[in-house]
Amino acid sequence: NDLHHCVGSYSDRIINGESRIVFMRLAEKEKESLITVDIAEDKTLIEAAGLGNCALTDIQEKALKAWLKEINK
């Protein structure tokens, strides 16, 4: 709701284990989501979007790539 995304419609994919929804947040503002990330069961990126489905900033994209690399070690 905070980022105005339609991830609620992904419930079947989540229940079936096909998709996981996580949120990128700043450590000092852990209750404020910056982007919504949809990752597959094999930890590959399905999609990521900022507020209102806008594109990620360069910094957000860099952080997301680093996180994906870390979880896929």
MOKAKA-V234291 format. One record per pair of residues at least 12 apart in sequence whose ideal C-beta (glycine too) atoms are under 6 Angstrom apart, sorted by the first residue. I is the first residue (numbers start at 1). J is the second residue. D is the distance in Angstrom with one decimal. If there is no record, write none. Layout:
# MOKAKA-V234291
i:I j:J d:D
i:I j:J d:D
This chain:
# MOKAKA-V234291
i:2 j:33 d:5.4
i:3 j:33 d:5.6
i:3 j:36 d:5.4
i:3 j:51 d:5.2
i:4 j:52 d:4.8
i:5 j:36 d:5.1
i:7 j:21 d:5.2
i:7 j:36 d:6.0
i:17 j:41 d:5.4
i:19 j:38 d:5.6
i:20 j:39 d:5.1
i:21 j:38 d:5.7
i:22 j:37 d:4.9
i:23 j:36 d:5.9
i:35 j:48 d:5.5
i:35 j:50 d:5.0
i:35 j:56 d:5.9
i:35 j:60 d:5.6
i:36 j:49 d:5.7
i:43 j:71 d:5.4
i:43 j:72 d:5.2
i:48 j:64 d:5.8
